[in-house]
Each structure stands twice: as structure tokens, then as C-alpha cells.
Amino acid sequence: MKRFLITILFLLIFVGRAFAEQNVILLATTTSVENSGLLSYILPAFEKKTGIKVKVIARGTGAAIEMGKRGDADLVFVHAKELELEAVKQGFFINRHDVCYNDFIIVGPKNDPAEIKGFKKASEAFKKIAITHSFFVSRADKSGTYMKELKLWELAGINPKGQNWYLEAGQGMEKTLRIANEKSAYTLTDRGTWLAMKDRLELSLLFEGDPLLFNQYGVMAVNPQRHKHVRYKEAIQLINWLISKEGQSLIGSFKDKNGNQLFIPNAK
């Protein structure tokens, strides 16, 4: 009888662990989403409603997409739409949806040595930074922010690689902002991370408003036909919740301590 009870106990423990593992999904996302505090604000409501625990792994967008391609995540929430659509076309992901957006801005030293404040085009601001050899810190990490930065340098007709004023951090947005702060340098950042950090920095917002700086965030599930082990059903539950009225409302209500809205929901 005692042996029977011990066997039952072990079976219950095993089943309990298996059930717990089935109710955990891996979300690969960009550091800008994580650093802003958005996920810690909205995910508890999803977890309470569904019983599904979401483990967040924050990387640059490029690295997050690669995790999904390898099957090391169940879904990704990133901000490089062209890369996302290409990965869907290649069959690595399915069920991609726009979720929300904000924009990119250029921040830098308060004295604005390159005098970019008042410019109308971000590429012109970048060109002026290069011409004046003002310090610029790049994420240089295959993130959505870095992809946007490279596009702006291309439009400016500038190749900053190897220039002594161009510093490659190889870090996420928060650390890149800290380095720019230490170096009194310019950098490109998403508005959400900037608003979350600006009170701890000596930098100023010096450029905004160019339509090219639009920053779309999207979510997509890893294709279970590529990786049979992924928790596709649970991933779809999170995707559907993010684009639902409840999820969109929570995203829209997320604000910083000064009441600034950090992300604008735009799921269709």
C-alpha cells in the first residue's frame, strides 16, 4: 500500500510538472518593448485570464526573429515589419498582426553641437551629425532600431562605419542611451524607451516628426510545421488577446509617470 501511494505521488508530481510546462510560452521580443515596461504592465492580465505563463526573452529584433526561426521561442513581438514579412514569406512564421506603434526620435547633448534641432528630415540631421563629426552611438545589434538607423545613413549618403565619431555599442536601447549620455553623443531611440529613461539622462530630444521615423510593432507565431515542439495553440491565444479589444485597450492605457502614452494600439 505504501509503495502504491508513493507511486501515485510521483505520478502526480510528474503530471503537475508536465502541465506547468505546457502552460508556459516563450515570447522573444525587442529590448525596446521590455525596457519601456509595456509587457510587465499588460501580461499579468493575460496570464490571469488564461492561466498561461509568458516567459519574456528580450533581444534586438533581428536576434528575436532568429530565435523564432530556430524554434527557440513560440512567438515574437518585434518592430521591423519588412524583416517580419520576409520571415513569414519564407515560412518561418504565421499569423502576423500589427499590434501598436510609436516613433523613433533623435536625442543628444543639450547644447546640440551639430545644430540638428529644427531640421525637417531625419536624413538631413544624420548628415549634419556626420559633417560636424559629432559623436553618435549606434546600437549596432541587428535590432529594428539599428535597421532604421542604417536606412537613414543610406538616405544621407553617409557610411559612418569606422569613423572616429561613430561608436558601435552592440547593446540594447537602454544601455545605448546610457552610453550616449556618458559620451555626450547623439543616438536614435524609440520614444517609449526614451520616455521611460529620460529623467535619468542629461540628453535632450532634438529631432522628431519625420514620417520615416514611424515605428510599427508586430507579433507572429512560429510555424508549427517548421518546429513541431512549439506551443502554437497557446501562442495564438496570446496573439489573439494582444489584438483583441481588451489587449488593445491595455496597450493604449500604458503611460509613463508623466502621463505620456508610450504605444498607440492599431491592430486591425
VENQUI-V764473 format. One line per field, one symbol per residue. ss: DSSP state (a for helix, b for strand, c for the rest). phi: phi as a letter, one per 30 degrees, with the letter a starting at -180 (. if undefined). burial: I if it has 24 or more other C-alpha atoms within 12 Angstrom, else O. Layout:
BEGIN
ss: ???
phi: ???
burial: ???
END
This chain:
BEGIN
ss: caaaaaaaaaaaaaaaaaaaaacbbbbbbbaaaaaacaaaaaaaaaaaaaccbbbbbbbcaaaaaaaaaaccccbbbbccaaaaaaaaacccbbbbbbbbbbbbbbbbbccccccccccccaaaaaaaaaaccccbbbcccccaaaaaaaaaaaaacccccccccbbbccccaaaaaaaaaaaccbbbbbaaaaaaaaaaccbbbbbcccaaabbbbbbbbbcccccccccaaaaaaaaaaaccaaaaaaaaacbcccccbccbbccc
phi: .dddddddddddddddddddddcbcccdbdddddddjedddcdedddddcicdcccbcbdeeddddedddidbcabbbbbedddddddedjdbbhdbdcabbbcbccaeddhedhcdjdccdddddddddddhddbccdhbiddddddedddddddibcdeiddccccdibddddddddeddchcdacbddeddddcedcbcdbdcbajdedcebdcbbacdddddbdddcdedddddedddcdedddddddddbddciddcbcdadc
burial: OOOOOOOOOOOOOOOOOOOOOOIIIIIIIIIIIIIIIIIOOIIOOIIOOOOIIIIIIIIIIIIIIIIIIIIIIIIIIIIIIOIIIOIIOOOIIIIIIIIIIIIIIIIIIOOIIIIIIOOOIIIIIIIIIIIOOIIIIIIIIIIIIIIIIIOIIOOOOIOIOOOOIIIIIOIIIIIIIIIIIOIIIIIIIIIIIIIIIIOOIIIIIIIIOOOOIIIIIIIIIIIIOOOOOIIIIIIIIIIIIIIIOOIIOIIIOIIIOOOOIIIIIIIO
END
